[in-house]
Amino acid sequence: MEIITSVQNERVKRIVKLQRKASARREAGLTVIEGAREVSRAIENGWHPTELWVGSADGLAFFKTLEVGSADRPVVFQASEEVMDKISYRENPDGVLAVGPLVGKTLAELELPENPLILVAEGVEKPGNLGALLRTADGAGADAAIVCDAATDLNNPNVIRNSIGTLFYLPIAEATSEEAIAFLKERGIRILSAVPDADAVYTDVDLTGPLAIAVGAEDVGLSNHWKQAEPAPINFSEPWKNLQVKIPMLGKNDSLNVSVSAAVLLYEAVRQRK
């Protein structure tokens, strides 16, 4: 185990760049995960870190309990407190940080069950919102998530942090909206688009079949790609087609946080399916 105490170390500088710049992550094909819980969840679900950094007694204890095959065992570095503060994105790091492959799949790599429930997030700008959406999808037992026309990087540290590592439990694909709509159409998966001025209320429609729930950025909502994807009647007589629904707003406010909207729709689908 190599001990690193200088913040000028080239490995330290590389991690700082990976933490701060999406372009650096894409170029290197690497992401950084912080926190014992998040790193554990990633490894449990098949993510193979190439480096593990530990910087405290708790971090060293975590390393000793790490269960990975000998062939997949990462290179381990013990960092001084100053170094750990330098490479950590979050405040009050717990002394565990890992570097490894980027998270995310292509649509072709998604493996879906016969009756899938999918969350689609289009153009979400805030990393915290995207992380919360993925956490919500995992909590509702969704089978996959598709991130379309992303305005934030799926491997952004705040996405990973706000998902509390659950993005490693959930198959997540990145695509354009056009690609995602074609993918869903080809597989006969109906599209439920959340649109504030829709006529149908979400509780009045059948959500029991193969379904993709699409939500957009809070300021502009879903794009016309989703709004104009051949709207279907409420009974979904054309299996793959799009239906627009609204969540009634009964107070003074006219909208919900996007992750809250997604939770309402996902859990209604879960309720109906049971």
C-alpha positions in Angstrom: 0.0 0.0 0.0 1.6 3.3 -1.2 1.3 6.2 1.2 0.7 9.6 -0.5 1.1 12.8 1.6 1.7 15.5 -1.1 -1.2 17.4 -2.7 1.2 18.0 -5.6 1.4 14.3 -6.4 0.4 13.7 -10.1 -2.2 11.0 -9.1 -3.8 13.5 -6.7 -4.0 16.2 -9.5 -5.6 13.6 -11.8 -8.3 12.8 -9.4 -9.1 16.4 -8.7 -9.5 16.9 -12.5 -11.8 13.9 -12.7 -13.9 15.3 -9.9 -14.3 18.7 -11.5 -14.5 18.2 -15.2 -16.9 16.0 -17.2 -14.6 16.3 -20.2 -11.7 14.8 -18.2 -14.0 11.9 -17.1 -15.0 11.2 -20.7 -11.5 11.4 -22.0 -10.1 9.0 -19.4 -13.2 6.8 -19.3 -13.1 7.0 -15.5 -15.3 8.3 -12.7 -14.7 8.9 -9.0 -16.9 7.5 -6.2 -16.8 8.8 -2.7 -18.0 7.2 0.5 -17.8 3.7 1.9 -21.6 3.1 1.4 -21.4 4.2 -2.3 -18.3 2.3 -3.1 -19.7 -0.8 -1.4 -22.9 -0.6 -3.4 -21.0 -0.1 -6.7 -18.7 -3.1 -6.1 -21.7 -5.3 -5.0 -23.2 -4.6 -8.4 -20.3 -5.5 -10.5 -18.3 -2.2 -10.7 -14.6 -2.8 -10.7 -12.5 0.0 -9.2 -9.0 0.4 -10.5 -7.9 2.5 -7.5 -9.0 2.7 -3.9 -7.9 5.6 -1.7 -8.3 5.4 2.1 -7.5 8.2 4.5 -8.7 7.4 8.0 -9.0 4.6 10.5 -12.5 4.0 9.1 -11.2 3.9 5.6 -8.5 1.3 6.5 -11.2 -0.8 8.2 -13.3 -0.6 5.1 -10.4 -1.8 3.0 -9.9 -4.8 5.2 -13.5 -5.9 4.7 -13.6 -5.2 1.0 -14.7 -8.3 -0.9 -13.5 -8.4 -4.5 -11.8 -11.2 -6.4 -8.0 -11.2 -6.5 -8.0 -10.5 -10.2 -10.2 -7.4 -9.7 -8.5 -6.1 -6.6 -7.7 -2.3 -7.0 -4.4 -0.6 -6.3 -4.7 0.9 -2.8 -3.3 4.2 -1.7 -3.3 5.5 1.9 -3.7 9.3 1.8 -2.9 11.9 4.4 -5.7 14.0 5.7 -4.6 16.9 3.6 -4.6 14.8 0.4 -8.0 13.2 1.2 -9.5 16.7 1.6 -7.9 17.7 -1.7 -9.3 14.8 -3.7 -12.7 14.7 -2.0 -15.6 16.6 -3.6 -17.9 16.4 -0.6 -17.4 18.0 2.8 -16.3 15.9 5.7 -15.2 12.9 3.7 -15.3 9.5 5.4 -11.9 8.4 4.2 -13.0 6.2 1.3 -12.7 7.1 -2.4 -12.5 4.9 -5.5 -11.6 5.4 -9.2 -13.0 3.2 -11.9 -15.0 2.9 -15.1 -17.7 5.4 -16.1 -21.3 4.4 -15.2 -23.9 4.2 -17.9 -25.0 1.9 -20.7 -26.3 2.2 -24.3 -29.9 1.4 -25.1 -28.8 -1.8 -26.8 -27.2 -3.0 -23.5 -30.4 -2.7 -21.5 -31.9 -6.0 -20.5 -35.6 -5.6 -19.7 -38.2 -8.0 -18.2 -41.4 -8.9 -20.0 -43.4 -6.1 -18.3 -40.9 -3.3 -17.6 -41.3 -0.1 -15.7 -38.9 2.5 -16.9 -38.1 6.1 -15.8 -37.1 8.5 -18.6 -35.5 11.8 -17.5 -35.0 14.4 -20.3 -32.8 17.4 -20.1 -32.5 17.5 -16.3 -29.9 20.2 -15.5 -29.2 19.9 -11.8 -27.0 17.0 -10.7 -28.9 16.8 -7.4 -32.2 16.3 -9.2 -30.8 13.6 -11.5 -29.4 11.8 -8.5 -32.7 12.0 -6.7 -34.6 10.8 -9.8 -32.4 7.7 -9.9 -32.8 7.1 -6.2 -36.6 7.4 -6.6 -36.6 5.0 -9.5 -34.6 2.4 -7.5 -37.0 2.9 -4.5 -40.0 2.2 -6.7 -38.4 -0.9 -8.1 -38.1 0.4 -11.7 -36.4 -1.9 -14.1 -34.3 0.7 -15.8 -33.8 4.4 -16.3 -33.0 6.3 -19.5 -31.3 9.7 -19.3 -32.1 11.7 -22.5 -30.4 14.8 -23.8 -28.6 15.2 -20.5 -27.8 18.7 -19.4 -25.6 17.2 -16.6 -23.1 14.4 -16.6 -24.4 11.1 -15.2 -21.0 10.6 -13.5 -21.0 14.0 -11.8 -20.1 13.6 -8.1 -23.3 15.2 -7.0 -25.4 12.8 -9.1 -23.6 9.9 -7.4 -23.9 11.5 -4.0 -27.6 12.3 -4.3 -28.5 8.9 -5.6 -26.7 7.5 -2.5 -25.1 5.0 -4.8 -28.4 3.5 -6.0 -27.4 4.3 -9.6 -25.2 1.2 -9.4 -28.3 -1.0 -8.6 -30.3 0.4 -11.6 -29.5 -0.2 -15.2 -29.1 3.3 -16.7 -28.8 4.1 -20.4 -27.9 7.4 -22.0 -29.5 8.4 -25.3 -31.1 11.2 -27.3 -34.9 11.6 -27.0 -35.3 10.4 -30.6 -33.3 7.3 -29.9 -35.2 6.5 -26.7 -38.7 7.0 -28.3 -37.7 4.7 -31.2 -36.3 2.1 -28.7 -39.6 2.1 -26.7 -41.8 2.0 -29.8 -39.9 -1.0 -31.2 -40.4 -2.9 -27.9 -44.1 -2.0 -27.5 -43.5 0.0 -24.3 -46.1 2.7 -23.8 -45.0 6.2 -22.9 -46.5 8.2 -20.1 -45.4 11.8 -20.4 -45.8 14.2 -17.4 -47.3 17.4 -18.8 -48.8 20.1 -16.5 -51.5 21.1 -19.0 -52.6 17.6 -20.0 -56.3 16.7 -19.9 -55.9 13.3 -18.3 -55.1 12.9 -14.5 -52.5 10.3 -13.8 -54.8 8.2 -11.5 -57.4 7.8 -14.3 -55.2 5.7 -16.7 -54.1 2.1 -16.8 -50.4 1.9 -15.8 -50.2 -1.9 -15.5 -48.5 -2.8 -18.8 -45.0 -2.2 -20.2 -44.5 1.5 -19.4 -42.0 4.3 -19.6 -42.7 7.3 -17.4 -41.1 10.4 -18.9 -40.3 13.6 -17.0 -38.5 16.8 -18.0 -36.5 19.6 -16.6 -38.4 21.7 -14.0 -38.1 25.0 -16.0 -39.2 23.8 -19.5 -40.6 20.4 -18.9 -40.5 17.7 -21.7 -39.6 18.7 -25.2 -41.9 18.3 -28.2 -40.1 15.0 -29.0 -42.2 13.5 -26.2 -45.3 15.7 -26.4 -45.7 14.9 -30.1 -44.9 11.2 -30.0 -48.4 10.3 -31.4 -50.6 10.7 -28.3 -52.8 7.7 -27.6 -56.3 7.5 -26.2 -56.6 7.0 -22.5 -57.2 3.2 -22.9 -53.9 2.8 -24.7 -55.5 1.0 -27.7 -52.2 1.5 -29.5 -49.8 -0.3 -27.2 -46.6 1.7 -27.8 -48.0 5.2 -28.1 -47.7 8.2 -25.9 -50.2 9.5 -23.3 -49.9 12.8 -21.5 -51.0 13.1 -17.9 -51.0 15.7 -15.2 -50.6 15.7 -11.5 -53.3 18.0 -10.1 -51.9 21.0 -8.2 -54.4 22.0 -5.5 -52.5 24.8 -3.8 -50.9 28.1 -4.9 -47.9 26.5 -6.4 -48.1 25.3 -10.1 -45.4 22.6 -10.1 -43.6 20.0 -8.1 -39.9 19.1 -8.0 -39.1 16.7 -10.9 -38.1 13.9 -8.5 -41.3 14.3 -6.6 -43.4 14.2 -9.8 -41.5 11.1 -10.9 -42.2 9.5 -7.5 -45.9 10.2 -7.6 -46.2 8.6 -11.1 -43.9 5.6 -10.4 -45.6 4.7 -7.2 -49.0 4.9 -8.8 -47.8 2.5 -11.4 -46.5 0.2 -8.6 -49.9 0.5 -6.8 -51.8 -0.5 -9.9 -49.5 -3.4 -10.7 -50.1 -4.9 -7.3 
